[in-house]
Amino acid sequence: DNVIDCLKKRLEASHKQFSNAAEEAEERQHENQRLSEQVKELNKKLKNIEMQGKSKQESFNAERTQMKEKANDLELNKVKIEGRVCEMNEAIRALQEELERKNNAIKNFEVAEKELTEELGRCHSHIEEQDDLIEELKSENKYVAQLSEKIQELTKILSQMLSLIHICRCRRIERCRSRWSTYH
């Protein structure tokens, strides 16, 4: 009877240890799931940020293309004005009228130049914003990598715990007992 009581106590103690280990494993599994969900959420945020960055880059490229087209248009206008100036040399009256047109064109050119300068300033600020977004993406990538490493560590620990649980179960099964020596 003492042997049976002793075995019962050992069995109860083993059962408590197994229950505690199972609870810990379940808690770790829940923690892994929570971390996995956080990683997925961070990946979604990262994709959104990348899409925003691409959209802003495309917008910047379109604005730059428009600026180039405006510069080409201005260059064409300048060529036309020079052609008109040559024609103005043929007649004084035509020269005076053309001179007024040229002054107006120069004013328009200055206005356009001022607008282009302001547009260039906006483009520079936009580039700085893009640089800030790139830095944010780099820091978020580092954080995702750190989370991935932690998940791998937790997975290794959980795997080791499950292996120990299996060994404990195996010793309790009658057909497996003969494989283990009595002093174990």
ChimeraX commands (.cxc) that place a marker at each C-alpha (Angstrom):
marker #1 position 0.00,0.00,0.00 radius 0.5
marker #1 position 2.85,2.39,0.77 radius 0.5
marker #1 position 4.30,1.77,-2.66 radius 0.5
marker #1 position 0.92,2.42,-4.30 radius 0.5
marker #1 position 0.41,5.59,-2.24 radius 0.5
marker #1 position 3.91,6.71,-3.09 radius 0.5
marker #1 position 3.28,6.02,-6.78 radius 0.5
marker #1 position -0.05,7.87,-6.58 radius 0.5
marker #1 position 1.66,10.87,-5.02 radius 0.5
marker #1 position 4.36,10.79,-7.66 radius 0.5
marker #1 position 1.70,10.46,-10.35 radius 0.5
marker #1 position -0.22,13.43,-8.90 radius 0.5
marker #1 position 2.99,15.48,-8.70 radius 0.5
marker #1 position 3.85,14.55,-12.28 radius 0.5
marker #1 position 0.32,15.42,-13.36 radius 0.5
marker #1 position 0.62,18.85,-11.67 radius 0.5
marker #1 position 3.97,19.45,-13.34 radius 0.5
marker #1 position 2.52,18.39,-16.69 radius 0.5
marker #1 position -0.51,20.68,-16.16 radius 0.5
marker #1 position 1.75,23.60,-15.26 radius 0.5
marker #1 position 3.96,22.95,-18.27 radius 0.5
marker #1 position 0.90,22.65,-20.53 radius 0.5
marker #1 position -0.47,25.95,-19.19 radius 0.5
marker #1 position 2.89,27.62,-19.75 radius 0.5
marker #1 position 3.04,26.20,-23.28 radius 0.5
marker #1 position -0.48,27.45,-23.98 radius 0.5
marker #1 position 0.40,30.91,-22.62 radius 0.5
marker #1 position 3.50,30.99,-24.81 radius 0.5
marker #1 position 1.46,29.89,-27.81 radius 0.5
marker #1 position -0.99,32.75,-27.16 radius 0.5
marker #1 position 1.94,35.14,-26.83 radius 0.5
marker #1 position 3.37,33.84,-30.13 radius 0.5
marker #1 position 0.00,34.37,-31.82 radius 0.5
marker #1 position -0.22,37.90,-30.42 radius 0.5
marker #1 position 3.32,38.67,-31.63 radius 0.5
marker #1 position 2.51,37.16,-35.02 radius 0.5
marker #1 position -0.54,39.40,-35.30 radius 0.5
marker #1 position 1.57,42.41,-34.35 radius 0.5
marker #1 position 4.10,41.50,-37.02 radius 0.5
marker #1 position 1.31,41.17,-39.60 radius 0.5
marker #1 position -0.07,44.57,-38.57 radius 0.5
marker #1 position 3.38,46.13,-38.82 radius 0.5
marker #1 position 3.83,44.58,-42.27 radius 0.5
marker #1 position 0.50,46.09,-43.35 radius 0.5
marker #1 position 1.60,49.48,-42.05 radius 0.5
marker #1 position 4.92,49.11,-43.83 radius 0.5
marker #1 position 3.18,48.29,-47.11 radius 0.5
marker #1 position 0.91,51.33,-46.68 radius 0.5
marker #1 position 3.91,53.54,-46.04 radius 0.5
marker #1 position 5.69,52.09,-49.09 radius 0.5
marker #1 position 2.60,52.70,-51.23 radius 0.5
marker #1 position 2.38,56.28,-49.94 radius 0.5
marker #1 position 6.06,56.77,-50.69 radius 0.5
marker #1 position 5.60,55.44,-54.23 radius 0.5
marker #1 position 2.55,57.63,-54.73 radius 0.5
marker #1 position 4.43,60.70,-53.54 radius 0.5
marker #1 position 7.41,59.79,-55.73 radius 0.5
marker #1 position 5.14,59.45,-58.76 radius 0.5
marker #1 position 3.52,62.78,-57.93 radius 0.5
marker #1 position 6.94,64.39,-57.61 radius 0.5
marker #1 position 8.02,62.90,-60.96 radius 0.5
marker #1 position 4.85,64.21,-62.61 radius 0.5
marker #1 position 5.47,67.68,-61.18 radius 0.5
marker #1 position 9.07,67.56,-62.36 radius 0.5
marker #1 position 7.92,66.54,-65.84 radius 0.5
marker #1 position 5.48,69.45,-65.90 radius 0.5
marker #1 position 8.28,71.80,-64.87 radius 0.5
marker #1 position 10.45,70.50,-67.71 radius 0.5
marker #1 position 7.60,71.00,-70.15 radius 0.5
marker #1 position 7.09,74.54,-68.90 radius 0.5
marker #1 position 10.82,75.20,-69.28 radius 0.5
marker #1 position 10.70,73.86,-72.85 radius 0.5
marker #1 position 7.66,76.03,-73.59 radius 0.5
marker #1 position 9.51,79.04,-72.21 radius 0.5
marker #1 position 12.51,78.20,-74.37 radius 0.5
marker #1 position 10.27,77.97,-77.43 radius 0.5
marker #1 position 8.68,81.30,-76.53 radius 0.5
marker #1 position 12.11,82.83,-76.22 radius 0.5
marker #1 position 13.05,81.60,-79.71 radius 0.5
marker #1 position 9.84,83.04,-81.11 radius 0.5
marker #1 position 10.51,86.39,-79.44 radius 0.5
marker #1 position 14.01,86.49,-80.93 radius 0.5
marker #1 position 12.53,85.87,-84.36 radius 0.5
marker #1 position 10.10,88.71,-83.79 radius 0.5
marker #1 position 12.93,91.03,-82.71 radius 0.5
marker #1 position 14.66,90.40,-86.07 radius 0.5
marker #1 position 11.43,91.31,-87.84 radius 0.5
marker #1 position 11.11,94.47,-85.72 radius 0.5
marker #1 position 14.45,95.73,-87.07 radius 0.5
marker #1 position 12.86,96.08,-90.55 radius 0.5
marker #1 position 10.43,98.79,-89.54 radius 0.5
marker #1 position 10.46,101.40,-86.78 radius 0.5
marker #1 position 6.76,101.27,-86.21 radius 0.5
marker #1 position 6.86,97.51,-86.06 radius 0.5
marker #1 position 9.87,97.80,-83.75 radius 0.5
marker #1 position 7.97,99.93,-81.24 radius 0.5
marker #1 position 4.99,97.58,-81.22 radius 0.5
marker #1 position 7.23,94.55,-80.93 radius 0.5
marker #1 position 9.20,96.25,-78.15 radius 0.5
marker #1 position 6.04,96.58,-76.11 radius 0.5
marker #1 position 5.26,92.93,-76.74 radius 0.5
marker #1 position 8.79,91.98,-75.70 radius 0.5
marker #1 position 8.48,93.94,-72.44 radius 0.5
marker #1 position 5.21,92.15,-71.76 radius 0.5
marker #1 position 6.82,88.82,-72.59 radius 0.5
marker #1 position 9.72,89.60,-70.24 radius 0.5
marker #1 position 7.26,90.38,-67.45 radius 0.5
marker #1 position 5.47,87.11,-68.13 radius 0.5
marker #1 position 8.82,85.35,-68.15 radius 0.5
marker #1 position 9.70,86.86,-64.77 radius 0.5
marker #1 position 6.34,85.81,-63.37 radius 0.5
marker #1 position 6.86,82.33,-64.79 radius 0.5
marker #1 position 10.40,82.27,-63.41 radius 0.5
marker #1 position 9.10,83.28,-59.99 radius 0.5
marker #1 position 6.47,80.54,-60.18 radius 0.5
marker #1 position 9.13,78.02,-61.23 radius 0.5
marker #1 position 11.33,79.11,-58.33 radius 0.5
marker #1 position 8.44,78.61,-55.91 radius 0.5
marker #1 position 7.66,75.25,-57.53 radius 0.5
marker #1 position 11.32,74.27,-57.17 radius 0.5
marker #1 position 11.16,75.19,-53.47 radius 0.5
marker #1 position 8.09,73.01,-53.05 radius 0.5
marker #1 position 9.85,70.17,-54.84 radius 0.5
marker #1 position 12.85,70.46,-52.51 radius 0.5
marker #1 position 10.59,70.32,-49.46 radius 0.5
marker #1 position 8.82,67.33,-51.00 radius 0.5
marker #1 position 12.18,65.58,-51.46 radius 0.5
marker #1 position 13.01,66.22,-47.80 radius 0.5
marker #1 position 9.68,64.70,-46.79 radius 0.5
marker #1 position 10.50,61.65,-48.93 radius 0.5
marker #1 position 13.87,61.35,-47.18 radius 0.5
marker #1 position 12.10,61.47,-43.79 radius 0.5
marker #1 position 9.69,58.73,-44.92 radius 0.5
marker #1 position 12.61,56.58,-46.06 radius 0.5
marker #1 position 14.26,56.96,-42.65 radius 0.5
marker #1 position 11.00,55.96,-40.94 radius 0.5
marker #1 position 10.76,52.89,-43.19 radius 0.5
marker #1 position 14.33,51.90,-42.29 radius 0.5
marker #1 position 13.62,52.16,-38.54 radius 0.5
marker #1 position 10.40,50.17,-38.90 radius 0.5
marker #1 position 12.25,47.48,-40.87 radius 0.5
marker #1 position 14.75,47.17,-37.99 radius 0.5
marker #1 position 11.87,46.78,-35.52 radius 0.5
marker #1 position 10.24,44.06,-37.65 radius 0.5
marker #1 position 13.57,42.20,-37.82 radius 0.5
marker #1 position 13.90,42.34,-34.04 radius 0.5
marker #1 position 10.37,40.98,-33.60 radius 0.5
marker #1 position 11.15,38.17,-36.03 radius 0.5
marker #1 position 14.22,37.19,-34.02 radius 0.5
marker #1 position 12.20,37.14,-30.79 radius 0.5
marker #1 position 9.54,34.93,-32.40 radius 0.5
marker #1 position 12.23,32.48,-33.54 radius 0.5
marker #1 position 13.67,32.33,-30.00 radius 0.5
marker #1 position 10.22,31.68,-28.52 radius 0.5
marker #1 position 9.58,28.95,-31.10 radius 0.5
marker #1 position 12.84,27.18,-30.14 radius 0.5
marker #1 position 11.93,27.35,-26.42 radius 0.5
marker #1 position 8.42,26.01,-27.09 radius 0.5
marker #1 position 9.85,23.14,-29.17 radius 0.5
marker #1 position 12.20,22.17,-26.33 radius 0.5
marker #1 position 9.35,22.29,-23.81 radius 0.5
marker #1 position 7.16,20.03,-25.97 radius 0.5
marker #1 position 10.04,17.55,-26.28 radius 0.5
marker #1 position 10.34,17.38,-22.46 radius 0.5
marker #1 position 6.59,16.88,-22.14 radius 0.5
marker #1 position 6.75,13.96,-24.58 radius 0.5
marker #1 position 9.58,12.32,-22.61 radius 0.5
marker #1 position 7.57,12.61,-19.39 radius 0.5
marker #1 position 4.50,11.08,-21.05 radius 0.5
marker #1 position 6.54,8.30,-22.65 radius 0.5
marker #1 position 7.87,7.11,-19.30 radius 0.5
marker #1 position 4.35,6.74,-17.96 radius 0.5
marker #1 position 3.16,4.45,-20.76 radius 0.5
marker #1 position 3.62,0.75,-19.90 radius 0.5
marker #1 position 5.06,-0.33,-23.23 radius 0.5
marker #1 position 7.70,2.41,-22.97 radius 0.5
marker #1 position 8.75,1.71,-19.38 radius 0.5
marker #1 position 10.94,-1.21,-20.35 radius 0.5
marker #1 position 13.06,1.13,-22.44 radius 0.5
marker #1 position 14.00,3.22,-19.40 radius 0.5
marker #1 position 16.23,1.91,-16.63 radius 0.5
marker #1 position 14.78,1.77,-13.12 radius 0.5
marker #1 position 17.07,4.42,-11.67 radius 0.5
marker #1 position 15.66,7.01,-14.13 radius 0.5
marker link #1:1,2 radius 0.2
marker link #1:2,3 radius 0.2
marker link #1:3,4 radius 0.2
marker link #1:4,5 radius 0.2
marker link #1:5,6 radius 0.2
marker link #1:6,7 radius 0.2
marker link #1:7,8 radius 0.2
marker link #1:8,9 radius 0.2
marker link #1:9,10 radius 0.2
marker link #1:10,11 radius 0.2
marker link #1:11,12 radius 0.2
marker link #1:12,13 radius 0.2
marker link #1:13,14 radius 0.2
marker link #1:14,15 radius 0.2
marker link #1:15,16 radius 0.2
marker link #1:16,17 radius 0.2
marker link #1:17,18 radius 0.2
marker link #1:18,19 radius 0.2
marker link #1:19,20 radius 0.2
marker link #1:20,21 radius 0.2
marker link #1:21,22 radius 0.2
marker link #1:22,23 radius 0.2
marker link #1:23,24 radius 0.2
marker link #1:24,25 radius 0.2
marker link #1:25,26 radius 0.2
marker link #1:26,27 radius 0.2
marker link #1:27,28 radius 0.2
marker link #1:28,29 radius 0.2
marker link #1:29,30 radius 0.2
marker link #1:30,31 radius 0.2
marker link #1:31,32 radius 0.2
marker link #1:32,33 radius 0.2
marker link #1:33,34 radius 0.2
marker link #1:34,35 radius 0.2
marker link #1:35,36 radius 0.2
marker link #1:36,37 radius 0.2
marker link #1:37,38 radius 0.2
marker link #1:38,39 radius 0.2
marker link #1:39,40 radius 0.2
marker link #1:40,41 radius 0.2
marker link #1:41,42 radius 0.2
marker link #1:42,43 radius 0.2
marker link #1:43,44 radius 0.2
marker link #1:44,45 radius 0.2
marker link #1:45,46 radius 0.2
marker link #1:46,47 radius 0.2
marker link #1:47,48 radius 0.2
marker link #1:48,49 radius 0.2
marker link #1:49,50 radius 0.2
marker link #1:50,51 radius 0.2
marker link #1:51,52 radius 0.2
marker link #1:52,53 radius 0.2
marker link #1:53,54 radius 0.2
marker link #1:54,55 radius 0.2
marker link #1:55,56 radius 0.2
marker link #1:56,57 radius 0.2
marker link #1:57,58 radius 0.2
marker link #1:58,59 radius 0.2
marker link #1:59,60 radius 0.2
marker link #1:60,61 radius 0.2
marker link #1:61,62 radius 0.2
marker link #1:62,63 radius 0.2
marker link #1:63,64 radius 0.2
marker link #1:64,65 radius 0.2
marker link #1:65,66 radius 0.2
marker link #1:66,67 radius 0.2
marker link #1:67,68 radius 0.2
marker link #1:68,69 radius 0.2
marker link #1:69,70 radius 0.2
marker link #1:70,71 radius 0.2
marker link #1:71,72 radius 0.2
marker link #1:72,73 radius 0.2
marker link #1:73,74 radius 0.2
marker link #1:74,75 radius 0.2
marker link #1:75,76 radius 0.2
marker link #1:76,77 radius 0.2
marker link #1:77,78 radius 0.2
marker link #1:78,79 radius 0.2
marker link #1:79,80 radius 0.2
marker link #1:80,81 radius 0.2
marker link #1:81,82 radius 0.2
marker link #1:82,83 radius 0.2
marker link #1:83,84 radius 0.2
marker link #1:84,85 radius 0.2
marker link #1:85,86 radius 0.2
marker link #1:86,87 radius 0.2
marker link #1:87,88 radius 0.2
marker link #1:88,89 radius 0.2
marker link #1:89,90 radius 0.2
marker link #1:90,91 radius 0.2
marker link #1:91,92 radius 0.2
marker link #1:92,93 radius 0.2
marker link #1:93,94 radius 0.2
marker link #1:94,95 radius 0.2
marker link #1:95,96 radius 0.2
marker link #1:96,97 radius 0.2
marker link #1:97,98 radius 0.2
marker link #1:98,99 radius 0.2
marker link #1:99,100 radius 0.2
marker link #1:100,101 radius 0.2
marker link #1:101,102 radius 0.2
marker link #1:102,103 radius 0.2
marker link #1:103,104 radius 0.2
marker link #1:104,105 radius 0.2
marker link #1:105,106 radius 0.2
marker link #1:106,107 radius 0.2
marker link #1:107,108 radius 0.2
marker link #1:108,109 radius 0.2
marker link #1:109,110 radius 0.2
marker link #1:110,111 radius 0.2
marker link #1:111,112 radius 0.2
marker link #1:112,113 radius 0.2
marker link #1:113,114 radius 0.2
marker link #1:114,115 radius 0.2
marker link #1:115,116 radius 0.2
marker link #1:116,117 radius 0.2
marker link #1:117,118 radius 0.2
marker link #1:118,119 radius 0.2
marker link #1:119,120 radius 0.2
marker link #1:120,121 radius 0.2
marker link #1:121,122 radius 0.2
marker link #1:122,123 radius 0.2
marker link #1:123,124 radius 0.2
marker link #1:124,125 radius 0.2
marker link #1:125,126 radius 0.2
marker link #1:126,127 radius 0.2
marker link #1:127,128 radius 0.2
marker link #1:128,129 radius 0.2
marker link #1:129,130 radius 0.2
marker link #1:130,131 radius 0.2
marker link #1:131,132 radius 0.2
marker link #1:132,133 radius 0.2
marker link #1:133,134 radius 0.2
marker link #1:134,135 radius 0.2
marker link #1:135,136 radius 0.2
marker link #1:136,137 radius 0.2
marker link #1:137,138 radius 0.2
marker link #1:138,139 radius 0.2
marker link #1:139,140 radius 0.2
marker link #1:140,141 radius 0.2
marker link #1:141,142 radius 0.2
marker link #1:142,143 radius 0.2
marker link #1:143,144 radius 0.2
marker link #1:144,145 radius 0.2
marker link #1:145,146 radius 0.2
marker link #1:146,147 radius 0.2
marker link #1:147,148 radius 0.2
marker link #1:148,149 radius 0.2
marker link #1:149,150 radius 0.2
marker link #1:150,151 radius 0.2
marker link #1:151,152 radius 0.2
marker link #1:152,153 radius 0.2
marker link #1:153,154 radius 0.2
marker link #1:154,155 radius 0.2
marker link #1:155,156 radius 0.2
marker link #1:156,157 radius 0.2
marker link #1:157,158 radius 0.2
marker link #1:158,159 radius 0.2
marker link #1:159,160 radius 0.2
marker link #1:160,161 radius 0.2
marker link #1:161,162 radius 0.2
marker link #1:162,163 radius 0.2
marker link #1:163,164 radius 0.2
marker link #1:164,165 radius 0.2
marker link #1:165,166 radius 0.2
marker link #1:166,167 radius 0.2
marker link #1:167,168 radius 0.2
marker link #1:168,169 radius 0.2
marker link #1:169,170 radius 0.2
marker link #1:170,171 radius 0.2
marker link #1:171,172 radius 0.2
marker link #1:172,173 radius 0.2
marker link #1:173,174 radius 0.2
marker link #1:174,175 radius 0.2
marker link #1:175,176 radius 0.2
marker link #1:176,177 radius 0.2
marker link #1:177,178 radius 0.2
marker link #1:178,179 radius 0.2
marker link #1:179,180 radius 0.2
marker link #1:180,181 radius 0.2
marker link #1:181,182 radius 0.2
marker link #1:182,183 radius 0.2
marker link #1:183,184 radius 0.2
view
